[in-house]
Each structure stands twice: as structure tokens, then as C-alpha cells.
Amino acid sequence: MRQIVVTGGGTGIGKAIAAAFAEQGDQVVITGRRKDVLAEAAAELGPRVRPVVFDAADPAQVEAALSELPERVDVLVNNAGGNRDRTGQPDAAPTGLAGLAAAWQANLDANLFTAVLVTTALRERLNPGARVINFSSIAAHRGGSGSYGAAKAAVENWNVTLAQELGPEGITANVIAPGYIAETDFFGTGGISAERVAWNVGQSATKRVGVPADIVGIALYLASPAAAHLTAQVFHLDGGTIYGR
Ligand SMILES: NC(=O)c1ccc[n+]([C@@H]2O[C@H](COP(=O)([O-])OP(=O)(O)OC[C@H]3O[C@@H](n4cnc5c(N)ncnc54)[C@H](OP(=O)(O)O)[C@@H]3O)[C@@H](O)[C@H]2O)c1
């Protein structure tokens, strides 16, 4: 039975991926910072899914969580992340360089360091032939989203180094870069405006919004034996909004 770890697996895309692995018969650990959200998701997804609470951007919390994480890992999905830039929002960081630095640091923490820290912490537990799946965004390619897109671009670059390091052990490292995905907590409780949804749909070739289920197939494939020679790549799951590069 494979051991799967999905960071940020309590909601949205990560929860859908966790559910799919569990349905296949895998043992799945879902992680996140909110205990109640994780417990509710684990109860909903069934006995193969176990919650472990920690902040993946905090080195001490990642280390402390190791005793609760699987001794051997077959698939690590570094899905945790989100846009922490509150510029223009009522809860925006203070202005000035200190505020700017804090806002950029928050996005690097949430999107880059979560993946780097958890992968490094579990590095020696990855079985030969294991899979690492990281998360970027269309923002890394389309631009226009400042520190969030920059942090996701950094994930993609780091993933190449990771693939080179792990490749000799048959371990692959790939990146999924979604476009707009509805039915997640990404945009907070308010979601995004109808105008913004329409803009995203209009930019796509499929002329519809993406949903977490759209991401599941590529994650299962990347974790499968069929994808053993596929590594260091970025997969654009955005309904053809941008044409991959
Ligand atoms: N939805 C989109 O349109 C979209 C588009 C492109 C890329 N993405 C990427 O897709 C991934 C999944 O996002 P989503 O759309 O499914 O949004 P989501 O529902 O907000 O899921 C993100 C998950 O990550 C967890 N998380 C965030 N920071 C964390 C931390 N420091 N430590 C541990 N867990 C943390 C959150 O749980 P806690 O808050 O409880 O920690 C949450 O469960 C993210 O990397 C996001 O950047 C999303």
C-alpha cells in the first residue's frame, strides 16, 4: 500500500487529490495549519486518510511533525500555498519597504518554503521510484501578480534541481501549474467577482472555470509507474489559457 502525503490536503485541490489517492487504496496523510478543517476533511474522506497539523513554512513545526508523518513515502504532493499579498485589501500590510518585504516574504513562505522544507524533511524517507509533485500557478507565466507569481516561478526553478538530485533513485519531481480553479479556499470566503470569473473563462480555450477534479488526473498519472521517465516538467492545467512554455 503506497504512502501519500498531501500538504494543504484539507481543502480545495489538495483535498480532491487526497480523496482520489484514498479511493485507489493508498494511505494518505493530509496536512495543514487548521486542525478543525483537517479533522473534518479526514472524517469525510474515510479511514485511509489521516490528518497531521503543522505550518509547513515553519522549520520547527515541520521537524516536530516528522514523528507523525509516514516512515516511508511514495508520493509527496506539495500542494500547500496561496496568495498572501494583501495589497489593496483592507488587511493590507503596512506601506514602506518593511511592509513590502513582509508581503514578499509571506508569499515565499507560503509557496516556496513550504515545498522546500517538507521535501527536505522527508527526503530520506522517499522510497526509490517515489514521486514529488509541486504546485505552481498560471501566475508564474502570465505575470501581473507580483510576489505570488514570483514565488511560484521559484518553485518551478527549484523543481528542476530537485529532479536532477532525485533522478538517479528513480524519483521524479514535476510541477502542476493550474489556472483559475473554483471550489477552493484560495480566494477566501468571498471568492472572486463575477467579472473576474468571466475574464478567466474568456481567456480559456475551454470556456469554463476549472475545478479541483480537473487537477486529479494529472496528479494520479504523475504518481503512476507509467510516468517513471517524466520529470523536471511543468504541466499547465488551465483550460488552454496559456499555451505552455
Ligand atoms: N485555486 C486556484 O485558482 C489556483 C490557481 C493556481 C494555483 N493554485 C495553487 O494550488 C494550490 C492549492 O490551492 P487551492 O486552490 O486548493 O486553495 P486552498 O483551498 O486555499 O488550499 C490551500 C491549502 O494549503 C494549506 N496551507 C496554506 N499555507 C500553509 C502552510 N503554511 N502550512 C500548511 N498548510 C498550508 C491551507 O490550509 P491551512 O490554511 O489550514 O493551512 C489549504 O488547505 C496552492 O499551491 C495554490 O497556490 C490555485
The ligand as an SDF file (V2000), in Angstrom:
LIG
                    3D

 48 52  0  0  0  0  0  0  0  0999 V2000
   -7.4360   27.9320   -6.8940 N   0  0  0  0  0  0  0  0  0  0  0  0
   -6.7450   28.4740   -7.8960 C   0  0  0  0  0  0  0  0  0  0  0  0
   -7.3030   29.1950   -8.7300 O   0  0  0  0  0  0  0  0  0  0  0  0
   -5.2560   28.1870   -8.0270 C   0  0  0  0  0  0  0  0  0  0  0  0
   -4.6170   28.5920   -9.2100 C   0  0  0  0  0  0  0  0  0  0  0  0
   -3.2640   28.3400   -9.3640 C   0  0  0  0  0  0  0  0  0  0  0  0
   -2.5510   27.7020   -8.3720 C   0  0  0  0  0  0  0  0  0  0  0  0
   -3.1770   27.3110   -7.2140 N   0  0  0  0  0  0  0  0  0  0  0  0
   -2.3690   26.6210   -6.1940 C   0  0  0  0  0  0  0  0  0  0  0  0
   -2.9810   25.3910   -5.8940 O   0  0  0  0  0  0  0  0  0  0  0  0
   -2.6060   25.0060   -4.5630 C   0  0  0  0  0  0  0  0  0  0  0  0
   -3.8460   24.6020   -3.7870 C   0  0  0  0  0  0  0  0  0  0  0  0
   -4.6670   25.7440   -3.5900 O   0  0  0  0  0  0  0  0  0  0  0  0
   -6.2590   25.7090   -3.5980 P   0  0  0  0  0  0  0  0  0  0  0  0
   -6.7030   26.4780   -4.7720 O   0  0  0  0  0  0  0  0  0  0  0  0
   -6.7560   24.3420   -3.3970 O   0  0  0  0  0  0  0  0  0  0  0  0
   -6.5770   26.6550   -2.3410 O   0  0  0  0  0  0  0  0  0  0  0  0
   -6.9540   26.2870   -0.8340 P   0  0  0  0  0  0  0  0  0  0  0  0
   -8.2790   25.6010   -0.8110 O   0  0  0  0  0  0  0  0  0  0  0  0
   -6.7990   27.5560   -0.0670 O   0  0  0  0  0  0  0  0  0  0  0  0
   -5.8520   25.2290   -0.3920 O   0  0  0  0  0  0  0  0  0  0  0  0
   -4.5880   25.5800    0.1170 C   0  0  0  0  0  0  0  0  0  0  0  0
   -4.2990   24.6880    1.2930 C   0  0  0  0  0  0  0  0  0  0  0  0
   -2.9590   24.9100    1.7320 O   0  0  0  0  0  0  0  0  0  0  0  0
   -2.9390   24.9420    3.1340 C   0  0  0  0  0  0  0  0  0  0  0  0
   -1.8220   25.7860    3.5380 N   0  0  0  0  0  0  0  0  0  0  0  0
   -1.5860   27.0610    3.1700 C   0  0  0  0  0  0  0  0  0  0  0  0
   -0.4810   27.5150    3.7610 N   0  0  0  0  0  0  0  0  0  0  0  0
    0.0010   26.5090    4.5270 C   0  0  0  0  0  0  0  0  0  0  0  0
    1.1090   26.3610    5.3970 C   0  0  0  0  0  0  0  0  0  0  0  0
    1.9670   27.3710    5.6170 N   0  0  0  0  0  0  0  0  0  0  0  0
    1.3060   25.1790    6.0160 N   0  0  0  0  0  0  0  0  0  0  0  0
    0.4370   24.1630    5.8160 C   0  0  0  0  0  0  0  0  0  0  0  0
   -0.6310   24.2360    5.0040 N   0  0  0  0  0  0  0  0  0  0  0  0
   -0.8520   25.4030    4.3810 C   0  0  0  0  0  0  0  0  0  0  0  0
   -4.3050   25.5070    3.5540 C   0  0  0  0  0  0  0  0  0  0  0  0
   -4.7240   25.0380    4.8320 O   0  0  0  0  0  0  0  0  0  0  0  0
   -4.4740   25.9160    6.1680 P   0  0  0  0  0  0  0  0  0  0  0  0
   -4.8930   27.3070    5.8660 O   0  0  0  0  0  0  0  0  0  0  0  0
   -5.3230   25.2250    7.1950 O   0  0  0  0  0  0  0  0  0  0  0  0
   -3.0220   25.7900    6.4670 O   0  0  0  0  0  0  0  0  0  0  0  0
   -5.2140   24.9530    2.4890 C   0  0  0  0  0  0  0  0  0  0  0  0
   -5.7970   23.7240    2.8840 O   0  0  0  0  0  0  0  0  0  0  0  0
   -1.8560   26.2000   -3.9730 C   0  0  0  0  0  0  0  0  0  0  0  0
   -0.4660   25.9680   -4.0310 O   0  0  0  0  0  0  0  0  0  0  0  0
   -2.2510   27.3510   -4.8800 C   0  0  0  0  0  0  0  0  0  0  0  0
   -1.2720   28.3610   -4.8990 O   0  0  0  0  0  0  0  0  0  0  0  0
   -4.5170   27.5420   -7.0280 C   0  0  0  0  0  0  0  0  0  0  0  0
  1  2  1  0
  2  3  2  0
  2  4  1  0
  4  5  1  0
  4 48  2  0
  5  6  2  0
  6  7  1  0
  7  8  2  0
  8  9  1  0
  8 48  1  0
  9 10  1  0
  9 46  1  0
 10 11  1  0
 11 12  1  0
 11 44  1  0
 12 13  1  0
 13 14  1  0
 14 15  2  0
 14 16  1  0
 14 17  1  0
 17 18  1  0
 18 19  2  0
 18 20  1  0
 18 21  1  0
 21 22  1  0
 22 23  1  0
 23 24  1  0
 23 42  1  0
 24 25  1  0
 25 26  1  0
 25 36  1  0
 26 27  1  0
 26 35  1  0
 27 28  2  0
 28 29  1  0
 29 30  1  0
 29 35  2  0
 30 31  1  0
 30 32  2  0
 32 33  1  0
 33 34  2  0
 34 35  1  0
 36 37  1  0
 36 42  1  0
 37 38  1  0
 38 39  2  0
 38 40  1  0
 38 41  1  0
 42 43  1  0
 44 45  1  0
 44 46  1  0
 46 47  1  0
M  CHG  2   8   1  16  -1
M  END
$$$$
